[in-house]
Amino acid sequence: MMLRELDLSPWIVRLLAFGWGCLWGSFLNVVILRVPRGMSVVRPPSHCPACGAPIHAWDNIPIVSFLVLRGRARCCRARISPKYLVVEVLGGVLSLAVAEHVLSTLADSTPVLHAAAVFLAEAALGLALLAAAFIDAEHMFLPDAITLGGTAFGLATPALRDLGWSDVFAGAALGFAGVWLPFVFLYPKLRGRAGMGMGDAKLVMLAGAWFGIPGAAFALFAGALQATAVALVLLVVRGKIDEPEAVRIERELLEQAAAEGDAEARRELEDDPVGQPPGDGFLAARLPFGPFLCLATIEWMLVGDRVRAIAWP
């Protein structure tokens, strides 16, 4: 069956895509909460973070349950962070945007199964990047399960994006090297502190594995441009850029453990770019870069074909 033979209203497709993204957005909340803490994302089942009571299925419906419960847990009336609602809504909006992109770029003669495969792959990428962005914004940590797993998936599926093997492997290699060499390897030798982390290099590698050299270049430069804009706004509004609170707390716990003789904690403080408090000044400010790389990669996924048409007519 071809797309032109699909007897479904576009609004039904949009509704299904939005609902699909919201469902996975609910799961992303579990990923965002548990992965940085080294916890399983499947066990134990969903439970109230305040009192530990199990969350019933009818209280775990994306968006609806939060609104019905008015942002309070049914079991103990503890406040539920609005972040849960935001992630679910963003998951739905992102999935809807992917569906619109797929339907607007694929020809009517495209087999439905191929179109579905493209949608599922791009939705999976977008949702994974959404989780990575929230994790890095809070912990300045990008999970290998997302960066390396996403890279492997991108390298295995170039045909879904009309790319060749050379495109994705060159994109991944140059994307990684373009961050690792100047910012992870050379910058600390020149400045005495890390410029970017290995997670950022892996994230640009992921962009290259999915979209080739142009995608990796766009992710890096558009991400840097948007990060700079946000940093300037924060400086104007707040007068400073604070590092994430969770990073400060985690460092203090490591410092305490190291003071008590924990050699592993001491090594982690020495090796981790955020193992030392941030210095003074704009250039020393500690703003997570991962969310901007994720955003730029999603932007390229959705509008990269138009950008290429303008840049390389």
Secondary structure as the mmCIF struct_conf table of DSSP 4:
data_model
#
loop_
_struct_conf.conf_type_id
_struct_conf.id
_struct_conf.beg_label_comp_id
_struct_conf.beg_label_asym_id
_struct_conf.beg_label_seq_id
_struct_conf.end_label_comp_id
_struct_conf.end_label_asym_id
_struct_conf.end_label_seq_id
STRN STRN1 MET A 2 MET A 2
HELX_RH_3T_P HELX_RH_3T_P1 LEU A 3 GLU A 5
HELX_RH_AL_P HELX_RH_AL_P1 PRO A 10 ARG A 34
HELX_RH_3T_P HELX_RH_3T_P2 VAL A 35 ARG A 37
TURN_TY1_P TURN_TY1_P1 GLY A 38 GLY A 38
BEND BEND1 VAL A 41 PRO A 44
HELX_LH_PP_P HELX_LH_PP_P1 PRO A 45 SER A 46
STRN STRN2 HIS A 47 HIS A 47
TURN_TY1_P TURN_TY1_P2 PRO A 49 CYS A 51
HELX_LH_PP_P HELX_LH_PP_P2 ALA A 53 ALA A 53
STRN STRN3 PRO A 54 PRO A 54
HELX_LH_PP_P HELX_LH_PP_P3 ILE A 55 HIS A 56
HELX_RH_3T_P HELX_RH_3T_P3 ALA A 57 ASP A 59
TURN_TY1_P TURN_TY1_P3 PRO A 62 ILE A 63
HELX_RH_AL_P HELX_RH_AL_P2 VAL A 64 VAL A 68
TURN_TY1_P TURN_TY1_P4 LEU A 69 GLY A 71
STRN STRN4 ARG A 72 ARG A 72
TURN_TY1_P TURN_TY1_P5 ARG A 74 CYS A 76
HELX_LH_PP_P HELX_LH_PP_P4 ALA A 78 ALA A 78
STRN STRN5 ARG A 79 ARG A 79
HELX_LH_PP_P HELX_LH_PP_P5 ILE A 80 SER A 81
HELX_RH_AL_P HELX_RH_AL_P3 PRO A 82 THR A 105
BEND BEND2 LEU A 106 LEU A 106
TURN_TY1_P TURN_TY1_P6 ASP A 108 SER A 109
BEND BEND3 THR A 110 THR A 110
STRN STRN6 PRO A 111 PRO A 111
HELX_RH_AL_P HELX_RH_AL_P4 VAL A 112 HIS A 139
BEND BEND4 MET A 140 MET A 140
HELX_RH_AL_P HELX_RH_AL_P5 ASP A 144 ALA A 156
HELX_RH_3T_P HELX_RH_3T_P4 PRO A 158 ARG A 161
TURN_TY1_P TURN_TY1_P7 ASP A 162 ASP A 162
HELX_RH_AL_P HELX_RH_AL_P6 TRP A 165 VAL A 179
HELX_RH_PI_P HELX_RH_PI_P1 TRP A 180 LEU A 186
HELX_RH_AL_P HELX_RH_AL_P7 TYR A 187 ARG A 191
BEND BEND5 GLY A 192 ARG A 193
BEND BEND6 GLY A 195 MET A 196
HELX_RH_AL_P HELX_RH_AL_P8 MET A 198 ARG A 238
BEND BEND7 GLY A 239 LYS A 240
HELX_LH_PP_P HELX_LH_PP_P6 ASP A 242 PRO A 244
HELX_RH_AL_P HELX_RH_AL_P9 GLU A 245 ALA A 259
TURN_TY1_P TURN_TY1_P8 GLU A 260 GLY A 261
HELX_RH_AL_P HELX_RH_AL_P10 ALA A 263 ASP A 271
BEND BEND8 ASP A 272 ASP A 272
TURN_TY1_P TURN_TY1_P9 PRO A 273 VAL A 274
BEND BEND9 GLY A 275 GLN A 276
BEND BEND10 ASP A 280 PHE A 282
TURN_TY1_P TURN_TY1_P10 LEU A 283 ALA A 284
HELX_RH_AL_P HELX_RH_AL_P11 GLY A 290 ALA A 311
#
